[in-house]
Amino acid sequence: MHVIQHPLAPVSSLALEKQITLAAERRQFLKRRWRGTAADGMEFGFDLEARLTNGCVIFQQAGNDYVVRQLAEMVYEVPLESAAQAALVGWKVGNLHLPAQILDQSIRVLHDEAMAQLLEREGWSYSEPEVVFTPMKTMAHAP
């Protein structure tokens, strides 16, 4: 097992066939200590100085880059058709304290029972795509 303390590069410059993936759920990227296994069976332990990012190179061997890739997950995606609707959706979703990703024309929210109930109650149109979810970073009690 190889112990990783920091990424070698933010992205790989090698062709895809020279990249070996270590797939990780979004929540793994929030941790500093964890274990994972790459697609070729190589095992890694992580004792990180800082969080990893999707697509970063963690190890190189035999002309290959080992790259951590975030797995897609199902989310609720609500289209935003006006500023007033965006404000209302943002306020109500914010009150649920769920992770959210703001896009130009929509908002993506964690697939959660509370969000399902809000969507049903409000009658908003939505979809349930499976995507690489990158919610906003927040800090409680930030100045």
Secondary structure, DSSP 8 states (H G I E B T S, - for coil): -EEESS-SBSS--S-GGGEEEEEE-GGGGG-SEEEEE-TTS-EEEEE-SS---TT-EEEEETTEEEEEEE--EEEEEEE--SHHHHHHHHHHHHTTT--EEE-SSEEEEE--HHHHHHHHHHT---B--EE--------TT--
